[in-house]
Amino acid sequence: MSGDDGYGDMNRPVVKICGITGREDAFYSISAGARILGFIFFEKSPRYISPSHAAAIVSSCRKRFGDDAGYAGVFVNAAIETITDAVSTAGIDYIQLHGDEDNAFIDGLRKTLYSAGLDKCRIIQAFRIRDGADVVRARSSMADYVLFDSFTSGEYGGTGQGFDWSLIREFGQDHRLFLSGGINAGNVIEAVRSIHPHGIDLSSSVEREKGVKDKKKIDEFFAVFHSEAL
């Protein structure tokens, strides 16, 4: 795995914990080993947080942890102006597009980010996997990273449901891939060994309830993740 984004190492994937809504959960997640925190800027999500609230958490984390972690904002079919405003307000490093955005949208977003002096912000495009056709679409993505999640009708991530990894087994060897969808302490070793992702994305598997993280589950995950078995 390449560590050129500054948040990983050469042996293990980056761990991203998404759905952060409070400073305590943010601090605990980074201390445990998360290297990217995700904030949901989709108002219909039970894990929604405003960009201004996220900005306060990001600022506190950077004061405490320096450059140990990066920060992502998750958007679902948001307007480009809405995204750039949130990036500027929250001070995030990654834009995660989790809706129906296409390459034309990504191209327009990049141009707007460049004009606003925000071009260092990297783009993650999520694909909710139903079958091989979704994987084919992902291969042509213009995003910096691709994220694979499970498909649940009417839901845009955070369901805790897995999908058939055999559809993407070779993908992570050639692309900068984040793997999501039901990753937990019980299957992370298999996920890393079989898919070789750049990153692992966690949300509901380390929650007590939607939007509230569970310290015990976080500890259990990282105990396995940092073990010699991986």
N, C-alpha and C positions, 0 to 999 in steps of 0.2 A: 504493500500500500504506500502510495506517495503521501508524504506529510507536508506538502508545500503550502497548505493553507494555514500552517502554523499551530494547529490544534490537535494533531494526532501524533503517532509515532510510527516507526517502520514495521511494527509487528502486529499491532492490533488496530481495528477500525476506530474511528471517532465515534463516541457515544453522544447522541443528541437526545435530550429530554424535553419533550414538547408539552404544551399546555400549562406552562408556568403562570401562576396568577399572584404569587406573593413573594416577598423578599426572603423569608425564612426558607421556603422550598428552593428558591434559587441558590442561596448560600449552601444549603445541604447538598444539593445536586452537584454543584461544582466541587465541593470538598470531597464528595464520594468518588468523583472521577468523570463526570460529564464535561464535555469540552464544547458543546453548543447547547444553548437553551433556546427553546422555541416559544414564541408568544402568538396566540391566536387572535388575529385582527378581523375575524369573521363574526359579525355581530349575532348571528343566529346560533353560534356555538355556545354550549354551556361553559366552555373554558375561555370565553371571550375576555379580553383585557384591552383597555384603550391604549393607544400609542403613548399618551402622556403618562399613564400609570406604568407602562413598560419602561419608559425612559427613566423613571425614578429607580426602578429595580436595576436596570442596566448600569446606571451611574453608581449605585451602591456596590454592585458586583465588581465594577472596574476599579473602584477605590480599594476594595478588599483583596481582589485576586489579580489585579493588573491585566495582563494579556493571556491569562490562563484559559480563558473561554471566549467563544464568539456567541453572537446573538442573532436569532432568526425571527422574522415576522411571517406568519402564514396568512395568505390571502386567498379568497375564493371568488373568482369572477369580479374582482374589484377594478375600478377604472385606474388607468395609469397615473393620473394626477393624485388619486387617493393613495396609491402605493408610494409614490415619491414623497408625498407629504408625511406619511407614516415613517418612512425611512429616515427622513430629516428629523422628525420629532423624537423618535425612539432611539436613534443612533445605532441601528442594527447593522449587521455585517452580511446577512443573507436574506434574500427574498424567496420565500417558498410559495410557488403557485400551485394551489391544490384544487383548482376548478377545471374549466374547459378551455384554458388559454392555449393558443397555438404558437407556431414559430413567428408568424406575423406580429402577434402581440408582443412576444419576447423581443423582437427586433425594435419595435416602437418603444418598449420600456427601456431598453438599453440606450437608445438615442436620448431619451428624456433624462435618464440618470446621468449620462455624460454631460448634457447641457447644464444640469443642476450641480455638477461637481460631485456626484455620488457614484461615479463609475467603478469604484472599488468594491461596491456591494455586489456579491455574487448571487446567481439565480439558480434555484433548485426547482425543477419541474416535476410534479407528482403525477404518477399514472396509477389509476386504480385497476388492478389486473383482473380481467375476466377470462381471457384466453390469449392465444398467441398473437392475435391481431394487435392487442394493446402493446405487446412487447415490440412488435415491428414498428409501431408508431414512435415508441420511445427511442429507437435507434436513430431516428432523424432529428431528435430534439436539439435545438440550438442553445439550450441552457447549459450552465457550467456543470451542473450535477443533475442526475435523474434519481427520483425517489419512487420506489415501488411499494404500493399499499394494496390492501384487499379492496374488492368492490362490494359495497353494500348500497342498494338503491336508496337514494335520498340522503345519504350520509357522505361527508367529505373528510374521512379520516377519524382516528381516535376511537374506532369501534372495538379494537382488541381482537379482531378476527384475522386469521391467517389466510394464505392462498397457496396454490400449488407451486412450490419453488422450482420444480422441474422445468417450468416454462422459462425461467431466467437463469438457469444454472451456469451458462457461459457468459452471461451479460457482464457480470462484475469484473471479469478478467480484462475487458476491453473498454469499459466505461467507468466513470466516477459515479458509483451507485450508492445510494442510501437505501437500506432495507427496512421496511416498516411492516406493520400488520401482525400483531400478536407476538412480538419478540419478547421473551422473558428469560428468567434464570434457567428454566428447564430446556430451552431450545437454542440458546444463543451460541453454544459451541457448535452445534450442527449447522446453524446459519452461517457462521463465519467460515467454517471448513468447506462447506459445499458451495457457497455463493461468492465468497471473497469480496464482500462489500467494502467500499471506502468508509461507510458509516452505518451505524445502527440507530434507528429512531424509535424511542420509547415514549409512550404516553399512558394509556389506561393500565398497562401491566405494572406500573409503579405508582398507582393511585389508590387512595382510600375511598375517595369519591371523585366525581368529575371536577377537575380544577384544584384538587387537594392531593398532594403527593403523600405517599406512605414511606416513612423512613426505613421501616423494616424491609419492605419490598425492594427499595433502592439498595440497601445493604446486601440483601440476598443476591440481587443481580450482579453487583460489582464483585462480590466474593467469588462468583463463578467466572466473571469476565476477566478478573486479574489472576486467576489461578493458572497453574502450570498446564492444566488440561487444555487451555486455549493457546 
